C-alpha cells in the first residue's frame, strides 16, 4: 500500500499552488495551515531549498465524522497535501489517510479514511 497519491504538472509553481487550493476547495477541503518549507529552512538554518509547501487540508464534515468514531484521531489531522518543485515540473502529492489510519484498530474509521482518500485523490487528479 502506498501512503500518498501524486502527479506532476508542467507549469509554474505558484499557479500549481493556486490550482491545488482550488481543487481542494471544490472537493470540500479547506486549507487550515500552510508551511513554506523553503522559507523556513532558509530562515532557521540558512539552507537553500526548492519551492516546497505543505498544505494542511481539512474537510470539516469528514473530520467531524472521524472524530466521532475515534476521539484521538486528531493527532493524524489535517490531511497533508504537498506542492514541490522538481526537475520534471511541479509535483503535487496528498497523503492516503487510509495508510495512516490503518494503525488504528477501527474498521469503520478505515472505511471512512478510504472515502476521504478518494476525495483527495480526485482533487489531485483535477489539478
C-alpha positions in Angstrom: 0.0 0.0 0.0 1.4 3.4 -0.9 0.9 6.2 1.5 0.3 9.0 -1.0 -1.2 9.9 -4.4 0.7 12.2 -6.7 1.0 13.8 -10.1 3.5 16.1 -11.8 2.4 19.1 -13.7 4.4 21.2 -16.2 3.5 24.7 -15.1 5.0 27.3 -12.8 5.0 26.6 -9.0 2.6 29.5 -8.0 0.0 28.6 -10.5 0.0 24.9 -9.4 -0.2 26.0 -5.8 -3.3 28.1 -6.6 -4.8 25.3 -8.7 -4.2 22.9 -5.8 -6.1 25.1 -3.4 -9.0 25.5 -5.8 -9.2 21.7 -6.4 -9.2 21.0 -2.7 -11.9 23.5 -2.1 -14.0 22.0 -4.9 -13.9 18.7 -3.0 -14.9 20.2 0.3 -11.4 20.8 1.8 -10.2 24.0 3.3 -6.5 24.8 3.9 -6.1 25.2 7.6 -2.3 25.5 7.7 0.4 26.3 5.1 4.1 25.7 5.8 6.6 27.2 3.4 9.4 24.7 3.9 11.8 26.7 1.5 11.4 29.9 3.6 11.6 28.1 6.9 14.8 26.3 6.1 16.4 29.5 4.8 15.4 31.4 7.9 16.1 28.7 10.5 19.3 27.1 9.2 20.3 29.2 6.2 19.8 26.4 3.7 18.6 26.9 0.1 15.9 24.5 -0.8 13.5 24.1 -3.7 10.0 25.6 -3.5 8.1 23.2 -1.2 4.7 23.9 0.5 2.8 21.7 2.9 -0.9 22.4 3.0 -2.9 21.1 5.9 -6.2 20.3 4.2 -9.4 19.6 6.1 -12.9 18.6 5.1 -14.8 19.6 8.3 -17.7 17.2 7.7 -15.4 14.3 7.2 -13.1 15.3 10.1 -16.1 15.6 12.4 -17.2 12.0 11.4 -13.7 10.7 12.1 -13.5 12.4 15.5 -16.9 10.8 16.4 -15.5 7.4 15.5 -12.2 7.8 17.3 -11.6 10.7 19.7 -7.8 10.6 19.5 -7.7 10.6 15.7 -6.9 14.4 15.8 -3.2 13.5 16.1 -3.5 12.5 12.4 -5.4 15.5 11.2 -5.4 17.5 8.9 -4.6 15.7 5.7 -1.3 17.0 4.3 -1.0 17.9 0.6 2.4 18.9 -0.7 3.4 21.0 -3.7 7.0 20.9 -4.6 9.2 21.9 -7.5 11.1 19.1 -9.2 13.2 18.9 -12.3 10.3 17.3 -14.1 7.8 20.0 -13.1 5.7 20.7 -10.1 4.7 17.7 -8.1 1.5 17.6 -6.0 1.0 14.8 -3.6 -1.5 14.0 -0.9 -1.5 11.7 2.0 -3.5 8.5 1.7 -5.5 8.7 5.0 -6.2 5.0 4.9 -2.5 4.2 5.1 -2.1 6.2 8.4 -5.5 5.2 9.8 -4.7 1.5 9.4 -2.6 1.9 12.5 -5.9 2.3 14.4 -7.9 -0.8 15.1 -11.2 0.6 13.9 -12.7 -0.8 10.7 -15.3 1.9 10.4 -12.6 4.6 10.7 -10.6 2.8 8.0 -13.6 2.8 5.6 -14.1 6.5 6.3 -10.4 7.2 5.7 -10.7 5.4 2.3 -13.5 7.7 1.4 -11.5 10.8 2.4 -8.6 9.5 0.4 -10.8 9.1 -2.7 -11.8 12.8 -2.4 -8.1 13.8 -2.0 -7.1 11.7 -5.0 -9.9 13.2 -7.1 -8.7 16.7 -6.2 -5.1 15.9 -7.1 -6.2 14.4 -10.4 -8.1 17.6 -11.3 -5.1 20.0 -10.8 
